[in-house]
């Protein structure tokens, strides 16, 4: 897997690609590829979240867990799906909350690329998955890599908004400095959590924009 990464992120993360854990991860991914089962997202899109949202341009960070594991769904941005793909349940609930919070109409497409281009880093903890097998690439090193992404954002930037949805994201973001950044926490948008009242009404989208405005930054246009 060649390292072809947006230059600002590459400058920060270059040493990770040379570390022992990442070399083991690379060996694992090469073996997976030889095994013949599709890996998602496609190779050129594995680092799409970082490639689309350069380090200096990050305003908001949304933490996901795994890429979608169905055909043609994942394209490297957490919770996002390619155009023409039905919206997974969590994405449906994200759009419902967006409508309730800001009055934005429920969108036809589920591609969140317009958010990423405005500074919303849509980062999964694990950047690859085997087709049809959720969690199949967890514990192989990706989590260490994405922990470093969060570490550098926390340490070297100020005034970011971190959206931590569900217990996994909250755990991954537990070391974020609440004095430097706004940390918004709620339940996960999955139906199990949302239907128990842990997602709807969190107003994270309007709260993020209010914070960005208070710091003199352009808010995110959440319309798709």
N, C-alpha and C positions, 0 to 999 in steps of 0.2 A: 504494500500500500504506500505509494509515494506521498511525501508530505508536500501538498500543494495547498497552502493556506494563505488567507488574506494577510498582508504584510505586517499590519500592526499586531495582530494576534501571533503571528509567527515569531516576531521579535520577542514577545513575552514568553511564549511557550516552547521555544526551540529546544531547550534542554530536556523537556518532557519526552520528546521524540527519541532522545538518545538514552533515556533511562532504562533500567533493567525491566521494570514492570511493563513499559510500553513495547519493548522488544518482544516480551512474552506475549503481549496482546496481539502484536503483529503476526507472530508465528501462529497463534490460535486462529486468527482471521484467515490466514493463508490456508490452513488446514481445513477450515470450514468451506472455503471456496472450492478446494479440491474435492470436498465431499459431495458437491453437486447440487445441494439444496440452496435455493435462492436466499440471499442475505439482503435485508432492507435497512436503510434506503440504498439505492444503487451507489457504487463506489464514489463517483464524483460528487455526490450529495451528502456524504457522511458528515462533513464539516460545514454544511450549508448555513447553519445558525451563525457560526463565526464569520464565514465568508460574506454573509449578507449584512451583518451588523458589526462594523469595525469597533475595536476597543474604545477609541475616543468618542464614538457616536452613541454608545449605549446610554439609554435613559431609564429603561424598565427591563427587569429580568423576570421571566416566567420560567419556573423550573418544572419540567416533566420528568417522567421516569424512563420509559422505554419507547422506541419508535413503534408505530403501528406495524403489525406483522402480517397483514393481508396484502394481496397483490395490488400494486399501483397506489397504495395509500400513502406511505411515508415518503417524504422528500426532504428530510433533514431539519424540519422545524417542529418543535413539540406542539401537539394538539392539532396541527395543520394537516390537511389532505390536499392532494392534487385536484385540479379542476375536474368536474364531472364525476367525482367520487362521492357517494352518499356520506353525509356527516355522521361520524361515530357518536354514540350517546353523550360522551363528555363534551364534545364540541357543540352539540345541540344545546346543552345546558349552559355553556359559556355564552352562546349567542342569545339565549333566553335572558340571562342575567344582564347582558349588555343592553338588550332592549328595555328591560325594566329599569335599569340604572340611568341610561342616557337617552332612551327613546329611539335608539337606532334600529331601523327595520331589520328583521331577520334576513341575513344575506343568502343568496342563491348558492354561491360558491363557498368552499371551506378552506381556501388557500389563504393563509395568513401572511403571505409575503409582503403586502403593503404595510403591515405593522412592523415587520422586521426592518424594512427600509427606512422607517422613521425612528429607529433606535430601540425597538423592543427585541431583546435577545431571547429567542424561544429555544431554550436549552434543555435537551433531555440529559439525564444523568448517565444513561447508557446510550451510545450513539449508533449501535447496530443491533439487529435481532435476526434470528433464523425464521424463515417463513413458517407461519402457523404455530410458532412456539414462543409465547410471551415469556419474557425473562430469560431467554436462552443464552444471552450474552452478558448477563449480570455476573459480577464477581470475577471478571477477567481483566480488569484494569481500567475500564472506561470511567468508573466512578472516581478513581484517583485523578485521572486527567481532568474531569469536569470539576472536581473539588479545587483544582489549581485555577481554573477559570474563575470560579467564585472568589477564591482567595485574592487574586490580583484585582478583581473589580472592587472588592471590599477595601483592600489596602490602598489602592492607587487612585481611586475615584472617590468623589463625594456627591451626595445628593441624588443617589440612585433610588429607584423604587424596586423592591424585591417582592414579587407575588409568590407566596408559598401556599400551595393548595394541597391539603392532605398531609397526613403524618409523615410520609416519606420526604416530601419537599421541606417540611418544617425541620426535620432532622438534618437534612443536608444544608440548610441555611442557618443552623443554630449558632454559628460563630460570627454571623454578620453583625457589624457594629451598628446598633440602633441609634447611637448618637450622631453618626455620619450619614445614615441612610434611613429611608422609610421602609419598614418591613410590614407588609400586609399579609395576614394569615387568615385562612378559612378552611373549611372542609374541602374535599376534592369535588370537582364537578361531575364525577361519575354518578349514575343514578342511585346507587346504594347510599352514598353520602348525601347527595342533593335531596333525595326524597325523605331523608331524616331531618332536614332543616339545617344542614351544615354548610350549604353553598349559597342558596338564593338569598338575596338581600345583603350580600357583603359589600356591594357598591365599590368594589376595587377599582373599577375603571374611572369613575368620577373622582375618587379619592386620589388616585395616581395623578390625574391631570391637575387637581387643585394643588397638590404638592409641587409639581413641576412649575406651575404658574407662580407659586409663592417664591420660587428660587430664580425666577426670571427666565425660565426655559419655555420653549414652545410645547404646548400639550400635544398628546398623541391624537390624531384623527382616527378613531376606532371604526369608522365607516368602511365597509368593504364593498 
